[in-house]
Amino acid sequence: MARSQNKLQGGASPTVELGCVSHPGVVAQLLIGLGGSQTLDGHLRRLVFLDPALGLHTLRAIAGLHPNALLAEMDLPRVLEQLGSHALKQLALDGAVGQLIAGGDKGDSLDTVWQQAVTTAALSRALAEAQGYRNPEEAWLAGLLSHLPAFVRNAASPEDARLACLAQLERIPLRSFLPDVLRYLHEPAERLRDAAPLVRCALAAHRLLPGLSRDPVSPPADGVFLSQPMPTERLREMLQDAKKSSEELTRTIHTIPPHAVATEIMRFGRLEVTAATHGNTPEAAIAALASSLAAEEGLYDPIYLKVDKRTSSLVSQALGDSIPPAISLRMEGSNTAAVRALFTRSCVVAYSDASDTALLDQQLMRQANADGLAALPVGEGGSRGVLLVCGDRDALEKLAADPWHYTRLGELAGQAPAPQIVLEPAGGEGDVFAGRVRRAAHEVNNPLGIIKNYLAILKVKLGDDAPIADELRIIHEELDRIVRIVRGMLHEDVELGDLREDTDINVLIEDMVKVTAPTWHAKGVRVNTLLAPGLPRLAHDRDKLKQIIINLLLNALEATPDGGTVRLETAAVTNQRKERFLEILVADSGPGIPPERMDALFEPVETDKGEGHAGLGLSIVKNLTESLNGFITYKSNTSGTTFQISLPLSDPHPTAHLA
């Protein structure tokens, strides 16, 4: 995908980015498989590229790792592994939330267009393999994305949807002919004779699908131009194979109603919390699960039974501060729910009025005055066991209706804590400190993931029209930025490249002012903004721009006395050499910079400010500004200090780079 601003084929790009709806069955299966997991299996990786909207967002994530890379040279399964489970979890959550926002407005047509999309993708890949194209998986994506406009939820017309999707593909900094599939979707076939092989394969699949589906075979009237012409019968065989593949997918991935998507989001969040709540021992996590089951399902009287290998028995263990009942249950020949759950590794529910309920289970139910009990297998290896909980029939039937989810909760609660990663290299005090920083960065990932998941859930509950929707968006973006910073700390040897995207600097400044509002409201400080309208968007790393602005703004707020004023301005200027710059001014009304500090103003210093200050703010601003090919200047006197950032504006119509 070239980072081109060229005029789009068939009209100008829409100014509003239209939302694409994901297939609810695909995102639900992703949430089910990813909840609580830190690894990606082949099934989960395949699911991402079964949905056009998810495919689009995944390409954006891939571009963040490999900006301007050649997509045809990528091993896509390996790249997805590099993205990791955290990134795919966020993609799945975003897709699920988008489906809820859409509210099922696509109706039954969503299933139909989804089947057409995966059938086209399968045929495109088969054609690419037959034509000897070097990356058939890229051809799958090209065929899938040829149907992306059908998943746009709020377009005025199909053509608006096509142009909006093309604009989104064009903005992804990967080198590929993928955008041309939508660019030339309605181009006469004769014009495609000399098109790139990827485009010919994808558009051939897209156009052959209706004709080859009819009986007798009736290829499109204007023909399809492949590098190597193929007999119609062979094309029809390939289509039948593609349709068979999509029918198999349809049997495993069903459309579900919006309320079911919301349920999967809630279950996903619970799995994530359970996976992160290990404490120091599995017993602590099992106790936390028991508390959760009591609070959310009304299941009570928890009993934790652990395997004693020496006696082949399940023996009761303390759970939290409670004193366990004295139970030692021989496993051989036992029909109790606990033993059945342990051996089948699945949640088992038993009722008091069932004729085959084991005697011990009936005793426990009577003691708890319950309609029945549930047994959840927990733990692994030498810590295997079972958690028993009692409850009324309604609560137990909820468990019985979804045994996989509750079995998974038990597995996650009872698993051993992840081993501590030793990141401290042998060496001096500096090496030890660096190791501690990297270990802390690693540990921060779990709570960040939980916060992000629950923000997504909160967004669903409140809806897009909620008064705090904008604040939730800003929080979510800032959490994403923290995750990227942490990833950089953990993988400092990996070159991630700049996460370039077109950024409206005025909107970014307004967001930062809103984020810092509690800081200056409390001091009675006024923050005034004078933001020039119609500024060119900056094609820079958005995170770096945020860091520059937030550091300067916080620095200004700190220097400004109570009741003072901070001013932020933006403007586009041209110097005497006709070079164009975007300028950002941040001014405070403080006492000015002491003369003795001016010579070393941008050098990192030790500070006695406390409260997390490291004396690095201006040093970071200078380094980041220079990394964006800009420069920073300042002026200071007893009435305040003004910092000016100047960032070069490139040619607004750069030449496209084609793979």
Number of C-alpha atoms within 10 A of each C-alpha: 26 22 21 19 15 15 11 16 14 13 10 13 20 15 8 8 14 18 19 26 30 29 25 27 21 25 29 26 19 26 27 21 17 22 25 24 15 12 12 18 12 10 11 20 20 13 17 22 23 24 28 29 26 24 21 21 21 20 19 20 19 21 24 20 18 20 19 19 17 17 22 20 12 14 12 17 14 11 14 22 16 13 17 15 21 18 19 24 23 17 22 27 25 18 26 29 25 19 25 22 17 18 15 17 14 16 10 10 11 19 17 10 17 23 18 20 26 28 28 33 33 29 32 33 28 24 27 26 16 15 18 13 19 14 18 23 24 26 30 27 26 32 32 30 30 27 26 26 25 22 24 24 21 15 20 9 10 12 13 20 24 22 23 25 30 24 23 17 24 25 18 26 25 27 23 24 24 26 24 22 24 26 21 17 18 11 13 12 20 12 10 18 14 12 18 15 21 30 27 25 32 32 29 23 28 25 19 22 22 14 16 22 15 10 7 8 14 13 19 15 8 10 13 20 20 22 17 9 9 13 7 14 11 10 20 19 12 19 24 16 16 21 21 14 15 21 15 10 15 16 8 10 17 15 16 14 15 18 12 15 24 19 12 22 26 17 18 26 24 21 26 24 25 25 25 19 22 22 12 10 14 22 23 17 26 30 23 20 23 24 16 15 17 17 11 9 16 16 22 19 16 23 24 27 26 22 23 18 10 6 12 13 18 23 20 22 18 14 20 14 7 10 11 16 12 9 15 16 21 15 18 9 7 12 15 20 22 29 24 20 23 23 10 10 18 21 28 25 23 24 23 21 10 10 7 11 17 16 12 15 22 21 12 19 22 14 11 16 13 20 19 26 29 28 29 29 33 30 24 14 9 11 16 20 28 32 27 25 26 30 23 18 16 12 19 23 16 12 20 16 10 11 17 15 20 24 21 23 26 29 24 29 31 29 21 19 17 8 6 9 10 10 17 16 13 9 8 8 9 11 14 15 13 15 17 16 17 23 18 15 19 17 14 14 15 16 14 14 22 19 16 19 24 18 16 22 19 13 18 17 11 12 15 12 9 12 10 12 15 14 14 16 15 16 17 17 14 16 16 18 17 17 19 15 14 20 17 16 18 17 12 11 8 11 10 16 13 17 20 19 18 13 16 15 21 22 11 17 22 13 19 19 21 13 15 14 14 10 14 21 13 10 15 13 19 17 18 13 17 12 18 11 10 10 14 17 15 20 17 16 18 20 20 21 19 18 18 20 22 21 17 25 25 17 16 24 26 15 20 24 16 16 13 17 20 23 18 25 17 22 18 18 14 12 8 6 6 8 11 17 19 20 18 21 23 21 27 27 22 22 15 17 16 11 10 8 10 10 8 10 14 17 14 14 14 9 11 10 9 8 6 8 11 13 17 15 20 19 17 19 23 18 17 19 20 15 12 17 11 18 18 18 11 12 12 18 14 11 10 19 21 20 18 19 23 23 21 18 18 13 8 13 11 11 12 14 14 13 16
